[in-house]
Amino acid sequence: MRAITARDRAAGVGGLTLTDLPYPHASENDVIVQVHAAGFTRGELDWPGTWTDRAGHDRTPTVPGHELSGVVAELGYGTTGLTVGQRVFGLTDWSRNGTLAEFTAVEARNLAPLPANVDHVTAAALPISGLTAWQALFDHAQLKAGQIVLIHGVGGAVGSVAAQLARDAGAHVIGTGRASDQAMASDLGVHSFLDLDGERLEDAGAVDVVLDVIGGDIRDRSTALLRPGGTLVTIADPPTLHPHDGRAVFFVVEPHREQLAQLATRLHEGRLVPLVSTVRPLADAPAAFTERGRTIIQVTTD
């Protein structure tokens, strides 16, 4: 099969090449997915799990990418809940070969069925941003209807999904970003918008929840905006300041089939639209790592 591989950690993006690899092996509780579309994170070539397995052993050549949408091609021993030929999407393990390949092995529990009316490119754009937003808002912050949530980076992949989920849950949504993000924020249903380059963050007022994707000074200043009992959730880096009467949480997203299914329902019903800037073929994936915006790799034509 064809796949994008990396063999030299020091080479970074320059070490990514399109090569031939053996067809993957389905371990117990795995499925083999024929990948139709895949997503990646630009910083993942710096992650330890990209280069080593769970035991810390070198696993080069490594295949990057962790988001996928495709069709189940094979079931491993003991696999339940999915069938050959089924359309699926999901998030692969951080320490195994990823999704920038024609086929990949995935634990079945990391995948959810994909509704027939959702295309693979759209689905592949959702697993990391969708699960991150869901887990931040509902697992860690326990967002409820009527609360006020401040979402930083509302024009980005995570922030745009979080805004839609929060609005759908009945929260009042304040988004931040650059002035160029304001029109998108309005389209997402954000109730108010702050341009961090030209307006004071403190003008947002008191909020119940902060979702931070920026870190640093913005994260720290946001802590002071929390109402008593409020929660700041950050995915940028661990917080250095903690609210006097509240919580500050840092987390890394994890696969979750039931949450993927909730996201799939919203895709099916048109209540959620993930951000996609560009679609590239598999051969262009190395160059896509240097592009701005949300790029999805079309591996197999539908």
N, C-alpha and C positions, 0 to 999 in steps of 0.2 A: 504494500500500500504506500501511497505518498503521504509524507508528513513533513512539517517544519521541525527541525531539530537544532539543538544547541549542544556543542561539545566542549566549549572553552568558556568558563565563567568570566575570565578576564576580558574576553573579546566583546562581551555585552551584545547589543543588537547586531553588531557587525559579524558575530559568529553564527547568526541564524541562517540556515540553508534549507532548501527544499530537497529532500532525499527520499530514498526508498527504505522502508522498514518492514520487518516481518509483521504479519497479521497478529494482533494481540491475543493473548491467552485469557480465557474467562475462568477466573478462580471461583471458589465456592461463593454463592450469593451475588456473583457478578452478572452483568449483561454486557454483550458487545453491541455498541451502538454504531450504526452507519451515520456519520456526522454529516448533516446537511448545512448547518451554520454554526459558527463558533465565535465566542468572545474571549478577550484576553485583557489583562491588566498590565499597563506599561512597566510598572515597577517590579513585576514578578521575576525578572531575571536576577534581581538582587535578593530574592527570598531564599533562605536555606533549603526549604522543601523542594525548590525547583531542581536542586542538584543532588540531593540525598534522599534515601528512603527513610521510613520511620525509625529505623535502627541507626541512622547516621551514615550508612554506606553509600558510596558514590553510585549514581545510577545513570551516568551519561552513556550514550547520547540521550538527552532528555527532550520531551515534547512539551512545549509551553501551552498555555490556554487552559481555562477551567470551566468555562460556560459552554453549553452545547444545546442544540436542538437537532433531533434526527429520528431514526427509526431503529427499533430493536432488531438486530440481525441474528443474535444467538443468546441463549440462556446458559449460565453456568449451573453447576450442580447445586441443588437446594434452593434455587432462586424462585421466589413466589411474587405474585402481585403484578407481574408484567407478562406480556406474550410477544412472541416473534411477530414482526410486522407492525407493532404498535408504535404510534408517534409519541415521543417523549421529549422532555427537556429537563435540564438540571445543572447541578454543580458538582464537579469531580473532586476527588481527594487532592489535597495540596501536595502530597508526597508521592504521586504516581504520574505516569505520562498523561498528558493533557489532551486537549480537544482540537488542536491545530493539525488534524490528521483525518484521513478518510474513515478510519475506524478507531474506536477507543474502548477500553474496558472500564466499566464504572460499577460501583456497588449499586444494586437495585434500589436501595433505600434512599439514594441521593437523587433519584429521578421521579418525575410525576408525569402522568398522561397529559398530552397536549391536545386541546380541542381542535377539531377539524378546521374551524374557521380562522385559526391563528397561524400565520406563516412562520417558517422556521427562522428567518432573519429577526423578526420581532421577538420571538421566544428566546433566541440566543442572547439578546441584549438585556434580559431581565434577571437571570439567577443571582448574580452577585449584588447588583443594585437593589433588586427587589427584596431579597432575603435580608440584606443589610438594613434597609429601611424598615422592614417589618419587625425584625428583632430589636432594633433600636427603639422604635415607637411603642410596640406592644409588649415585648418581653421585658425590656429593661426599664423603660419609662412608664409603662402601663397607662398609656394615653387613653383618655376617656372623652366622650362627647362633651362639648361645652368648654373644654380647656383651651388654653392659648399655647401654641407651639411655635418656637422660633427655629427656622430651618436655614442653616448657613449653606451657601453654595447651591441655591435652589435651581440654578441653571445647569447643574451638572447631573451625572447619571444617577447618583444616590439621592441628591436633593430633589430632583424632579419627581422621582417615584415617591419619595417620602411626602412631598406636598400633596400628591394625588391621594395617597393612602390616608393621610391625616384629614384632608378635606372630606373624604368619603366616610370617615369615622365620626364626622360631626364636630371636628375641632376648628378653632379659629387659627388660620395659618398666616404667619409673618415670614416672608422670605428675604434673604439677603443675597447680594452678589454685586456684579458690576452693572452700570447703567444699561449696557447692551442686553442684559438678562431680563429687563423689566417686562418687555412684551411677552416673552415666554412665560414668565411668572403669572402674568394676567391670564394667558391661555390656560394655564394649569389650575386656575381658580384660586390663586393665592389672594388673600384678603387685603394685605398691604405689603409693600416692598421697600427695602432700605438699600440704597446704593452705598456700599461700604467705602467707596472712594470719595464720596461727596457728602455723606450724611453721618451723624453720630449714631453709633450703635445703641447708646443709652436711650435714644429717642424711641426705641422699640417698646419701652415700658416694661412692666412686670409680666412675666410669663410663667407657665407651669412646667414647660418642657423646652429644653434646647437640644437640637441635634447638630453637632459640630463635625464638619469634615475638613476644617482648616487647621486647627490647633493653635499653639502659641498665644499671642496677645489677644486675638479674637476669642479664643476659647476661654481664657482667663477672665476677660472683661464680661463675658456672657454669664459667668457664675453669679455676678452681682445682680443680674436681672431676675433670678429665680424667686418665685414666691415661696413662702414657708412650705416645706414638704415637696418642693419641686425637684426635678431631676435633669441633670446635664448628661447627655450621652455623647461620647466622642469616639470616632474611629481613626482620628489622626495620630494621637499618641497619648499615653497615660496622663491624666490631669495633674497639675501641680498645685492647684487651688481647689478647695472643697467648700461647698456652701455650708453656712453655719447651721441651717435647719433644712437639710435636703441631701441629695446624693449626687455624686459625680462618678460616672461609669465609663470605662474603656473596654471595648470588646472587639473580637475578630469574628467575622461571620462564619457560620457553620451550615452545612447542608441540612435540609429539613423537608421531607416529602410532603407532610401535611401543609406546611406553609407554602410550598411551591404550588400545591393544589389550590389553595386560596387565591394565590396570584393568578393562576391559570383561569379560574372562574372570572376574575375581574377582567382579564384579557378578552375572554369569550364574550363578556357582556359589554365590552367597550368602555369600562369604567377606569381602565388603566392603559397608558400608552408609554412604553419605555423610550428613552432617547436613542436615536440612531442618526449619526451624521453622515457616514460613508459606508458603502459595502464594497469589499475587495475580494478577488479570487484568492485561493490558497497560495498561489505563487507570489502574491504581493504582500503576504503577511509580514515578512521582515521589514519592508519599507513602512508598513502601517504602524509599527511600533514607534516610529519617530513622528507620526502625524498628530495633530491636535484634534480634539473632538472624539466622539464615540464611533469607532470603526468595528464593524462586524465582518467576519470572514465567511464568504459563501464557499463551502467546501464541495458540496454536491448540488447540482441544479435540481430543483423540485420537479 
